[in-house]
Amino acid sequence: MKREFATYEVTGYDDLGKIKFVHLREDEFVLPVEIKGDDLRKIKKMMELNPGVTVIIHAAIDQRRMRLLEVDGYSLRKENM
């Protein structure tokens, strides 16, 4: 099965419950997507170490189950002030 990758802006995360979520912006929509272990840890670390910077991921998402399948890459974007 071929995975479709797209670029998403990370707007936040929820790691308090049994199931962990990351909030991804796609155009004007924000999607709560289930995420597992290492990927969430990397995103949290990037957000904590770089305040005021937007984390961007290139990832494949199972749209039906709202689950992150694979992250192909991470990048940071600093907003112009």
Secondary structure as UniProt FT lines:
FT   STRAND          5..14
FT   STRAND          20..26
FT   TURN            27..28
FT   STRAND          29..35
FT   HELIX           37..49
FT   TURN            51..52
FT   STRAND          53..62
FT   TURN            63..66
FT   STRAND          67..78
//
